[in-house]
Amino acid sequence: MTRQPSMIRVLIVDDEPPARTRLRRQLETVPGVTVVGEADSAVGARDLVTLERPDVLFLDIEMPEMRGTALAASLPEPRPFVVFATAYEHYALEAFGCDATDYLLKPVSRTRLVATLDRIRDKMARRGEAERDLAAATALQADMWPGALPAVPGFDCAAASLPARGVGGDFYDAFALEDGTWGLLLGDVSGKGMAAGLVATAVQARVHTAARHARLAPAALAETLNADVFASTQGQRYATLVYGTLDPVLRRMRLVNAGHPAALLFAPGAAAPAALASSGPALGLMETAHFETLDATLPSGSAFVAFSDGVVEALDPDDVEFGAERIVALVRSRRDAPAADLCAALLEAVRRHRGSRQHQDDVTIMVVKAA
């Protein structure tokens, strides 16, 4: 009996219609392959990847708004196999720095295309039960993240996360509170992988309960969370976070920093951003802890930027850290850009800095801009 090839679901992303048409027609001649969608930009492909969950993403590199490599670097797990199809061979090193499965030069020959798809089919067949469990856990964690942040009156808010191992220890959230303020959260659990992801999911859920139902202010919320994390992990895990409440009318933020890298507040005309540094220890290191409340005002034109340590501690091949200075320089150079574009630019800068050393730590960024 002849074994039927497993079905491969493909998404094509290219800003040139003739290139998309040519590739689609070639793919349609390969048994066991179905094209589930097309996009003419990397930005437009994001929602399609989430909606269709393709097995393979064929990506051009040079495209308006966002390059294909930036999209590949920002894809959450479980991510599709990425195959770059481009007319320029000098992007190969950059492409494989994004963990690309293959790199095809246009015009793509059918022989080369079939060989690539055969390798992908073999990789799909070798995926074990553990990987499928990881994919399910990753999808569950991704469902808990808000994706695009809600619209806060008078503010432009965005966040993005890139886990190192599918299920990540980083987490973020934004939600409305009953008094008209908004809760903003970005945190990081020690370690990586499944164990860190489970704790991160639990901490995120507890923040919701403490803020929305118990109506705890930031400092009291951090003290309660600290006791919870300590009790549930016996001091073997800890979490750092920045949690704040934003009043869109008064343009005031009250926040707590629990052992997290300092968030940066860029005020109009200021020579340097204000660093909203730690106001208490990381959560779970001790049974009881005290936290101070930090107050910040966000006038028109200001920007609040929070990030996990995977950003500042990202290493290039020479072991040079990305550092906060690069964050400051990038935000200043793109001060007028929307919050989502700033997040994408920061992720791309970290990815470029890491080069071939992509899987170091989870990377998460939140940007809040005052209109």
KAPE-V458096 format. One line per field, one symbol per residue. phi: phi as a letter, one per 30 degrees, with the letter a starting at -180 (. if undefined). psi: psi as a letter, one per 40 degrees, with the letter a starting at -180 (. if undefined). A space follows every 10 residues. Layout:
phi=???
psi=???
This chain:
phi=.ddddddccb bcbadceddd ddddddddcc eibbdclbbc addddedddd dchddbccbd cdbdibdddd dedcddddcd dcbdbbdcdd cedddddcid dabccddddd dddddddddd dddddddddd dddddddddd ddddddiddd dceibcbaaa bbddbidcdd aaaaadcddj dbcbbbbace ibieddddde dddddddedd dccdhddedd dddddedddd ddchidbbbc acbbcccddd hbccbbccic eddcccceid dbddccdecl dddjdbdbac bccccbccde jdbcbcaddd ddcdcdecic ddiddddedd dddbeddeed ddeddddddd ddddhdcdcc adbbbbbbcc d
psi=hhhhiihhhi hhhhehdddd dddddddeeh iehhheiiie iddddddddd ddgidhhhhi dhiidhiddd dddehiihii hhhhhiehee eddddeeefi dihhhihhid dddddddddd dddddehidd dddddddddd ddddiebhii hhheihiiii igidfchiei iiihiiidee ihhhhhihii aiaddddddd dddddddddd dddefiiddd dddddddddd deefeeiiii ihhihhhede fihhiihgfi ihihhhihei diihhgihei iihedidiii hihhhihgih eihhhiiiee cdehiieefh ididdddddd dddfdeiidd dddddddddd ddddbegdgc iihhhhhhhh .
